[in-house]
């Protein structure tokens, strides 16, 4: 994370997505392991996001914004509602829009998992049918 000066704190021109993600995570008082677990990803994946090696998919972005109490726009660009200034007391109570975003993200993940379950079940049935023949 860039800590050059108070003026550069989360400056969109001076920070990357990974810088903003790491900073917001720290401001939320979470370790990489804690945030990764809440997102359902490996710690290594979160490290890669914070190091700008690769970025999360859209569904995870929405979840990140909700969990870190920042706007999706801020997380992506540095513009909009961020986590506040260093040392500034920040309320981590999420608003209705953030909660709805998280519900949508969870719903999307559940839909993907349901589709995956149907596919895997079909593969298993075909495998069992082939072994009976």
Secondary structure, DSSP 8 states (H G I E B T S, - for coil): ---S-GGGTT-TTT--HHHHHHHHHHHTT--HHHHHHHHTS-HHHHHHHHTTSS---HHHHHHHHHHHT--HHHHHHS-S--S-STT--------HHHHHHHHHHHHHHHHHHHHHHHHHHHHHHHHHHHHH-
